[in-house]
Amino acid sequence: MTSRTAPFELTDPTQVPTYGDGPLHRWCKDALYDARDEVFVRLSLRMIALMVPAMVALFVTLHWRLVPVWIVVPLYLAMWGWFSAPVILMLHNTMHRPFIRSPKWLKKVHPYALSILFGIPMGYTEHHVGMHHVEDNMQDDLSSTLRYRRDSFLNFLVYFLRFAALGLIEVTLYLVRKRRAAMARRLVIGDLCHQAVVVAMLLLDWRFGLVAFAIPYFMVRFLMMTGNWGQHAFINTAYRNDGLSNSITCINAGYNHRAFNDGYHIGHHLKANRHWTEMPQDFLDNRALYAQHGAIVFQGIDFFLVSVLLWTGQWNVLANRFVRLDGAPRSNEDVIALLKSRVHPIAEWPAESAALTS
């Protein structure tokens, strides 16, 4: 029986920004597969126009010590940190949907240029599309959270350090085993080239290389794994494995306005190429199904905060942000019991659950 749902209001964006007519706008209408993605073109141009001069200024000030380190370094890292989320999620969107139709070379250059500027893994697409979405957080997903206790920071550290140390090797071997040789080749070449750039910048000037390249290179990996941990923290083995049972959704969060509705992770796993502006309506259309399958939805927080709240045992905060999808009363104690029941390590998905479809 479908669960009864109460009226619910979403504040997350459902429209792309509008732009006046001009050369860039007309170019986007002709060059992009989807004219709505003009926002990505404009974001890319702004980021290049911002980060390249910022890197030059950082190099000059650090190399010749024109400004105290304690001033320039925090300012640069704060700017990088603020803009990294929308850039990462822009690349996430463009890897799941056709982006630039013409010229073809620009589509290929685009992710690498932004990756170098922000420290984003060159093998992001190969890992995310070639492995994570295929395996869907199950045992063969090399970034799967299943085998870990997901309210433990120590477990997260093991999870992160293992993937940081072995991820390139393991994902490459996985892609080769699955006969995705081209992906494996792009992954290895891309990541090794990225590492070479980091080393070269450190040799040029270790202060500049550390701040502009090495710190972003490692921090992006840490943040992406932290986000993935929160996205797949609560697992429901009562049903077959899919987005409803292995992912969460975060609604009405400022993060969704900055990062193209990335909070709608259940909807993304159910249909990876759904346009980001369609995510809120899809959630509303399927809210009863979410409720029926016990999907976990939070309001006003993002995946990174979910991870931190789990590590610090802030169950009451999570319960206060928990969305009671069917509108039925449920105490915070009941919600906490539900959440705690879904963070235990899972050795194997129950065979009988696999037969229960969504």
N, C-alpha and C positions, 0 to 999 in steps of 0.2 A: 504494500500500500504506500502511496506517495505521502510523504510527510507534509503537514500543513505548515505554510510559511507565513510569517508576519510581514507587513510592509517594511521596506528597507531602502535607505537612501545611500547612494554612492557619490563620493566627491572626487573620485579619480578621473583623469582626463579621458574624454571620448572623442575629441576632435584634434586634428593637427593644427599648428599655428597657421595663420593666414598671412600672405605676403603680397605686397603691391606688385603691379606689373613692372617688369624690367628685364634686362638681358639675362640675369641669372635665373629668374623665374621662368622665362621662356625656354632657356636651355634645359632646365629640369623637366619641363613638360615633354620635351622631345627625347631627352637622353635617359630618363629613368623608366624602369618598368612600371612603377607605381608613383604617380605624381605626389602622393602624400609623403613620400620619402624625401621631399625637398628639405625637410627639417634636418635630415642627416647630412645633406650636402652643406648646408649653412653651418651646422655644428662643426663639421670637419674643417671648413675654411676658418672659422673663428679659432679653433684649437691650434691650427698650424700658425695662424697669425699671432697667437698669444704665446705658444710654447717655444717656437724658434727664437724670437727675441729674448724671451725669459731665459732660455738656456745660454744664449750669448752673453746676456747681462750677468748671469750666474758665474760663467767661466771667467769673465773679466774681473768681477769683484772678488772672487776667491783666489784667482791666480795672482793678482796684484794686491790683494788684501786691501781693497778700497773701502770696504764696509765690514764691520765686525761680523764674524761667523755667526754669532748668536742672534744676529738680526736677519741676515740674508737667508740662512738655511731654513729656519722655521717658516719664513714668508714663502719661499719657493715650494717647500713640501706641503704647506697648507693649500696653495694654489693647485698643485698637482693632485692632492687628495680630494679637493672639492670637485674637480672636473673629471677625475678618473672614472667615477661611476657612470655618468651619462655616456662617456666615450666607450667604455666596455660594453654597456647595454646597447649602444648603437651598433657596434660590431656584432653583438649577439643577434640582433634583429636582421642585419644584412647577411649573416651566414645562413639563416633559415629561409630567406626569401630572395628572389632575384632582385638585384639593386640597380646597378648601372648597366644599361643596355649598350650604350655606345659613348665613348670608345671602350673597347673590351679591356685594353691594357689598364685603364684607370680603375676598373673594378678589381684587378689583381694587385695594383699598387696600393690602393686605398687602405686595406687592413694593415699592411706592413708599415706604412708611414706612421699611422696612429699608434701601432704597437711599439715602435721604437721610441716615440715621444713620451709614451706613458708607461712603458715597462710591461705591456700586456704580452702574455706568452705567444710566440709566433705560431705555436701548434694548437692554439685555442680551438680553431675549427675542427681539426683532426681529432682532438680529444673529445670535444663536445658533441659534434655531429656524427663522427665516425665511430664513437664508442659509447659515450654516456647515454645518448638518446636511444641507441640501438639496444643496450642492455638494461636501461631503465632502472638504475639503482639496485639491480639484482647482483648475485654473487660474482658474475663475470664483468660487472662494471668496476673498473679499477679505482674509481673514486666513490664506490658504494659506501654508505654509512651503516649497512646492516649489521656487520659483525662487531660494531663498537657500542659501548654504553654512551648514549648521546647526551646525557646530562653530566658527563665527566670531562673536565678540561684536560686531565691527564690522557684520557682516551683520545681526545681531539689532537693533542700533541703527537701521539704515536701515529695517528691517521695522517696528519700534515707532514711530519718528518719522513714517514715512509714514502708518501707520494712525491715529496720534494726530492728525495734521494733517488728513487727508483722509477718515477713516473715516466720519464723519457724512454727508458729501456722497456718498461712493461707495456706502455701504450704502443710503442713501435712493434714489439713482438706480437701483441694482440692484433694489430692491423695486418701484419704479414700473415699471421695464422688465418685471419678472416679473408685473405686474398684482396686486401685493399692496399696494394703495393704503392700506388701513386700517393695515397694519403700518408703512408709510412715514410716515403721519401721526402715529402714536403715537411712533415713533422721534424725529421732529423735535421735536414738542411736548414730549416727555419730557425730551430732552437739553437743549433750550433752557431749559426751566423749571428743570432742575437747575443749569445754569450761572447762571441768574438768582439762585437761592438762594445759590450760592457768592459771587457778586458782592455781594449784599445783606449777607451776613455779614461780608465784608471791609470794607464801608463802615460797618457797625455798629461793629466793632472789628477792625482788621486782624490783630492777634495771634490773637484767637479765630477769626476767619474762616480764617486760614491754617492753624492747627493742626487745627481741627475739621472743616473743609470742603474747603479747597483742596488740602492735602497728601493726604488720603484720596482725593479726586477723581482726582488724577493717579497716585497710588501704586497704586490698585486697577487702573487700566488697565495700568500697567506690569507688575504681578504677573499679571494675567490673560493678557497677551500672553506673558510668560515661561512660564507654565504651558502655554499652547497650543503654544509652541515645543518644549518638552520632550515633550508628548504626540504631536507629529507630527514628531519629529526624524529618525527612521529610516524611510526609504521603500523598499519592496521593489517594484520595477517588473516583477518576474517574473510577477506575477499581476495580475488586474484590480484596480482601485482599490476597496478596502473597508476596514473596520476592521482586518482582519488584516494588510493590506499598508501602511497609511498611519498606523497608530497604535501605541502601546505600552501595556503594562500594568505597573503597579507593585503588588506584593503584599507582604503581611506588613510593612506600614509603619505607624508611629504615625499618619501622616497619614490613613490610611483610617479609623481609629477616631474622629478628630476631624472628618472631612469626608465621612462617609457613603459610604465605599468609592469615592471618586472615582478612586482609582488604577486601577480596572478600565475603562480607557478603550476598549480594544478591544471588550469586551462592550457598552459603552455605544453605540459607533458601530454595532454590529451590530443592537442593539435598544435604541433610545433611551429607551423608556418602561419598561424593566425596573426593578423595585423594587430599591433599593440593597442590601437584605438578601439578595437572590437572586444577586448578582454573584459571590461566591466559589464557590458551587456550580456556576454556569454555567461558570466557568473550569475547574473540575475536570472537568465533564462533557465539555468540548470541548478539553481539553488536547492530545489526540492530533492534532486538527485544527490547533491552534495550531502544534504541532511540525512537522506536515507542510508548512505554509505558511511556515515560518521566522519566525513571529511573535516580536517582541522583548519579553521580560518581564524585569523587574528585581525584586530582592527587597530590602526594607529601606530603600529610598529613595523619594523622591517626584519628581514632574515638575520641580519647581523646582530640586532638586538635580541632576537629570539635565542641565538646561540649564547650570547653573554648571559642572558637571564637563566638559561639552563645551567651554564657552568657555575653560576653564583647561587643557584638554588632559589631563585625568586619566583616561586610557583604562584604566589598570590598575584603578582603583577601579570603573569601570563594568563591566569584565570580571569582577571579583570578585563583583559584585552580579548578574551576568547569570545567569538561570535556564536550565539545560540541560534543556529540556522533555522530550526523549526519553530522558534518563538516560544518553546515550552520552558517553564521555569527550571533552572538547574543551579544548585548552590555552587559556590566556589570550591567547596570540599569535593563535590562530585566531579567537577571539571578537573581539579588537580589529580584526583584518582585516575581519571581517564587519561590525562596526559602522561602521568607516571607509568601507566601500563603500556605505553607505546615507545618508550625509550630504551628498553632492554635489548641486549645483543640478540641477533637472530642468526642461528646457524644455517637454517634451511627453511624456505617458505613451505608451509603445510600443503601437502599434495591435495587434500580435499578442498582447500580454498581456491586452488587454481581453476576449479570447475565453476565457481561462482562468478558470473559475468556482471559487468556494470550495466 
